[in-house]
Amino acid sequence: MRPPILLFALLLQSAHSLQSSPPLAFVASRASKNCGGDVLRHRQQRTKQYLSDDDEEIIPINNDRSILAGESTFQKYGRPSDINSDSFGPLLPIAEAVDEVTGGWALTYADLHPATPRTTIGQAFLATNIFYAAGGLALGVQGDWFYGALTELAGIVSFIYHYSQLEFGKNRSEVRLALLVDYFTAGAALICGGVYMVQMGIDTIPIDALLTAVGASVCLALCWVWEFGYPYIFWHSLWHILSALTGYLIGQDHLLSTGG
């Protein structure tokens, strides 16, 4: 046991040091992070943070606000300012035309933070492109190598685009270039499927193909409503799955109708 006079001296020294130290409540709060039943509460309050681009506020990345609420990239950052020859090369005239016609919207893309190609959610999102590969391969084996190849190509370019989207983050010209190419390949597959539908007659299309087409369209539309983070990943993953299934069903029905 310490002598009383020494204990009194220590108390005086402690009182003096508190005058130039943080408030006691703050010290206690910091200390409580490592003990007792308040650990979880303090960890939630002191979760890792990042600064928004305009440095106006600090937004916790692991709370409901950042995951379930937000605004689209186009609403937040506006029209792209990096559409130039350095970014798009020979595709610049097409990029400028797309940007002009859509008022800058078409070449913006969702910020998927905090997901990356190395997180479980990011990897699961990228894996949904395998449905294009499976559908294209199945169509090719059954005899429609043209539509099957378009579907395969759309899946490959989609993977590259979304990988760069996850890897580079927001407002990067590399991602815009991949997005532009994705428009070409996805558009080619969609146009081919549309031609098949016209050839067969809309009234002869199987109900399951119509249902998956409607479901895919709804999911794609919701991607533009929630064009950020986890909500976008969820809806766009469903778009990948349902659109790939729709393409396969239409291609298969076209093969049956033509005797392929």
C-alpha positions as MATLAB code, in Angstrom:
seq = 'MRPPILLFALLLQSAHSLQSSPPLAFVASRASKNCGGDVLRHRQQRTKQYLSDDDEEIIPINNDRSILAGESTFQKYGRPSDINSDSFGPLLPIAEAVDEVTGGWALTYADLHPATPRTTIGQAFLATNIFYAAGGLALGVQGDWFYGALTELAGIVSFIYHYSQLEFGKNRSEVRLALLVDYFTAGAALICGGVYMVQMGIDTIPIDALLTAVGASVCLALCWVWEFGYPYIFWHSLWHILSALTGYLIGQDHLLSTGG';
ca = [
       0.000    0.000    0.000;
       1.346    3.452   -0.951;
       2.126    5.935    1.913;
      -0.617    8.621    2.276;
       1.772   11.535    1.601;
       2.922    9.931   -1.672;
      -0.662    9.245   -2.686;
      -1.588   12.904   -2.029;
       1.356   14.069   -4.148;
       0.277   11.814   -6.994;
      -3.255   13.201   -6.795;
      -1.938   16.774   -7.036;
       0.217   15.847  -10.009;
      -2.748   14.194  -11.709;
      -4.952   17.234  -11.101;
      -2.315   19.510  -12.594;
      -1.904   17.317  -15.678;
      -5.654   17.359  -16.325;
      -5.519   21.125  -16.935;
      -3.620   20.519  -20.170;
      -5.177   17.153  -21.026;
      -8.395   16.255  -22.923;
     -11.601   16.275  -20.879;
     -12.032   13.329  -18.548;
     -15.213   12.247  -20.349;
     -13.294   12.045  -23.619;
     -10.525    9.964  -22.019;
     -13.088    7.665  -20.446;
     -14.856    7.319  -23.774;
     -11.613    6.353  -25.509;
     -10.767    3.882  -22.773;
     -14.183    2.270  -22.873;
     -13.578    1.191  -26.461;
     -11.442   -1.649  -25.173;
     -13.537   -2.902  -22.273;
     -16.985   -3.624  -20.926;
     -20.363   -3.746  -22.619;
     -19.857   -0.426  -24.457;
     -17.349   -1.823  -26.973;
     -19.888   -2.415  -29.730;
     -21.538    0.981  -29.248;
     -18.247    2.855  -29.467;
     -17.106    0.861  -32.452;
     -20.319    1.769  -34.254;
     -19.867    5.447  -33.397;
     -16.199    5.468  -34.303;
     -16.374    3.384  -37.479;
     -13.852    4.049  -40.218;
     -14.615    7.241  -42.102;
     -13.763    8.841  -45.406;
     -14.050   12.370  -46.729;
     -16.496   13.172  -49.495;
     -14.995   14.745  -52.620;
     -16.173   18.230  -51.767;
     -14.794   17.843  -48.201;
     -18.043   19.186  -46.792;
     -18.731   16.313  -44.442;
     -17.370   13.049  -43.069;
     -19.553   10.075  -43.942;
     -19.228    6.753  -42.084;
     -18.905    3.954  -44.632;
     -20.499    1.252  -42.495;
     -23.828    2.811  -41.624;
     -27.287    2.789  -43.186;
     -26.856    6.216  -44.708;
     -23.936    5.244  -46.942;
     -25.264    1.799  -47.870;
     -28.984    2.368  -48.342;
     -29.197    6.071  -49.144;
     -27.368    8.398  -51.470;
     -27.528    9.936  -54.893;
     -26.443    8.888  -58.350;
     -23.045    9.814  -59.737;
     -24.652   12.035  -62.366;
     -26.673   13.915  -59.740;
     -23.654   14.309  -57.479;
     -20.876   15.149  -59.941;
     -22.693   16.271  -63.073;
     -21.518   15.943  -66.647;
     -18.159   14.240  -67.316;
     -15.272   16.609  -68.029;
     -12.678   14.085  -69.227;
     -14.087   13.121  -72.616;
     -11.083   13.811  -74.829;
      -8.715   12.114  -77.256;
      -6.379   11.020  -74.457;
      -9.212    9.045  -72.869;
     -11.088    7.674  -75.883;
      -8.641    7.783  -78.797;
     -10.352    6.917  -82.105;
     -13.662    6.412  -80.282;
     -13.773   10.080  -79.272;
     -16.359   11.151  -81.922;
     -18.706    8.398  -80.747;
     -18.121    9.270  -77.093;
     -18.823   12.950  -77.784;
     -22.000   12.084  -79.683;
     -23.259    9.820  -76.881;
     -22.414   12.449  -74.296;
     -24.163   15.191  -76.283;
     -27.326   13.240  -77.031;
     -27.795   12.169  -73.402;
     -26.716   15.438  -71.808;
     -23.721   13.772  -70.195;
     -25.705   11.050  -68.451;
     -24.742    8.000  -70.540;
     -21.021    8.113  -69.754;
     -21.407    8.490  -66.005;
     -21.400    5.358  -63.869;
     -22.143    4.261  -60.326;
     -19.598    4.633  -57.545;
     -19.557    1.175  -55.963;
     -17.541    2.116  -52.846;
     -16.882    0.394  -50.491;
     -16.976   -2.696  -52.752;
     -13.816   -3.528  -54.714;
     -12.686   -6.518  -56.828;
     -11.137   -7.909  -53.641;
     -14.234   -7.792  -51.426;
     -16.717  -10.647  -51.256;
     -19.568   -8.512  -52.564;
     -17.465   -7.185  -55.435;
     -16.383  -10.668  -56.442;
     -19.944  -11.989  -56.257;
     -21.069   -9.117  -58.476;
     -18.408   -9.876  -61.067;
     -19.304  -13.571  -60.952;
     -22.835  -12.868  -62.207;
     -21.328  -12.312  -65.672;
     -20.822  -16.063  -65.857;
     -24.506  -16.358  -66.801;
     -23.706  -14.707  -70.139;
     -20.881  -17.161  -70.690;
     -23.109  -20.132  -69.855;
     -25.988  -18.926  -72.033;
     -23.750  -18.109  -74.984;
     -21.972  -21.436  -74.777;
     -25.258  -23.333  -74.593;
     -26.600  -21.524  -77.668;
     -23.395  -22.218  -79.563;
     -23.477  -25.924  -78.734;
     -27.083  -26.071  -79.942;
     -26.118  -24.513  -83.271;
     -26.482  -20.726  -82.969;
     -22.832  -19.730  -82.798;
     -23.521  -16.160  -83.949;
     -25.921  -15.166  -81.178;
     -23.989  -17.310  -78.742;
     -20.764  -15.478  -79.581;
     -22.461  -12.088  -79.170;
     -23.731  -13.152  -75.766;
     -20.288  -14.415  -74.741;
     -18.646  -11.185  -75.910;
     -21.194   -9.102  -74.021;
     -20.359  -11.028  -70.838;
     -16.602  -10.597  -71.273;
     -16.829   -6.847  -71.857;
     -19.331   -6.504  -69.007;
     -16.839   -8.208  -66.686;
     -14.042   -5.864  -67.807;
     -16.238   -2.788  -67.358;
     -17.448   -3.720  -63.891;
     -13.978   -4.808  -62.792;
     -12.590   -1.398  -63.754;
     -15.596    0.226  -62.083;
     -14.797   -1.570  -58.834;
     -11.029   -1.110  -59.141;
     -10.698    2.541  -60.172;
     -13.740    4.056  -58.456;
     -15.599    7.194  -59.431;
     -14.908    9.650  -62.249;
     -12.209    7.761  -64.138;
     -11.760    7.914  -67.898;
     -10.643    4.266  -68.027;
     -14.046    3.205  -66.716;
     -15.896    5.487  -69.147;
     -14.052    3.890  -72.069;
     -14.981    0.396  -70.871;
     -18.579    1.559  -70.425;
     -18.699    2.849  -74.013;
     -17.445   -0.491  -75.357;
     -19.968   -2.260  -73.127;
     -22.724   -0.285  -74.855;
     -21.533   -1.652  -78.213;
     -21.366   -5.314  -77.222;
     -24.501   -5.377  -75.072;
     -26.356   -3.436  -77.752;
     -25.319   -5.905  -80.446;
     -26.647   -8.835  -78.407;
     -29.886   -6.989  -77.630;
     -30.429   -6.045  -81.269;
     -29.839   -9.627  -82.383;
     -32.350  -10.874  -79.812;
     -34.842   -8.243  -80.967;
     -34.469   -9.328  -84.583;
     -35.087  -12.927  -83.536;
     -38.261  -11.862  -81.738;
     -39.555  -10.039  -84.821;
     -38.751  -13.026  -87.036;
     -40.600  -15.407  -84.753;
     -43.494  -13.047  -84.111;
     -44.058  -11.403  -80.759;
     -47.159  -13.515  -80.115;
     -45.128  -16.732  -80.353;
     -42.500  -15.814  -77.759;
     -42.689  -18.110  -74.697;
     -44.208  -16.568  -71.606;
     -41.131  -17.396  -69.535;
     -38.949  -15.320  -71.896;
     -41.391  -12.398  -71.670;
     -41.441  -12.581  -67.873;
     -37.663  -12.653  -67.563;
     -37.411   -9.782  -70.073;
     -39.806   -7.655  -68.013;
     -37.970   -8.570  -64.800;
     -34.606   -7.700  -66.345;
     -35.930   -4.336  -67.562;
     -37.294   -3.487  -64.110;
     -33.968   -4.364  -62.460;
     -32.048   -2.242  -64.976;
     -34.373    0.696  -64.342;
     -33.870    0.347  -60.582;
     -30.097    0.485  -61.149;
     -30.608    4.049  -62.366;
     -32.829    4.898  -59.401;
     -30.231    3.653  -56.902;
     -27.060    4.314  -58.868;
     -24.564    3.893  -56.048;
     -22.926    1.290  -53.837;
     -24.637   -1.859  -52.661;
     -28.146   -1.088  -53.989;
     -26.734   -0.747  -57.519;
     -24.750   -3.966  -57.147;
     -27.868   -5.846  -56.032;
     -30.123   -4.679  -58.873;
     -27.450   -4.868  -61.550;
     -26.564   -8.414  -60.520;
     -30.207   -9.365  -61.080;
     -30.083   -7.581  -64.445;
     -27.119   -9.750  -65.461;
     -28.877  -12.961  -64.447;
     -32.294  -12.183  -65.930;
     -31.024  -10.619  -69.160;
     -28.713  -13.583  -69.781;
     -31.608  -15.973  -69.156;
     -33.856  -13.958  -71.475;
     -31.270  -14.048  -74.250;
     -30.856  -17.789  -73.880;
     -34.609  -18.449  -73.939;
     -35.111  -16.289  -77.027;
     -32.148  -17.872  -78.794;
     -33.367  -21.365  -77.945;
     -36.869  -20.601  -79.186;
     -35.435  -19.150  -82.398;
     -33.486  -22.357  -82.963;
     -36.664  -24.404  -82.521;
     -38.656  -22.188  -84.876;
     -36.016  -22.388  -87.618;
     -35.303  -26.077  -87.173;
     -31.737  -25.350  -85.997;
];
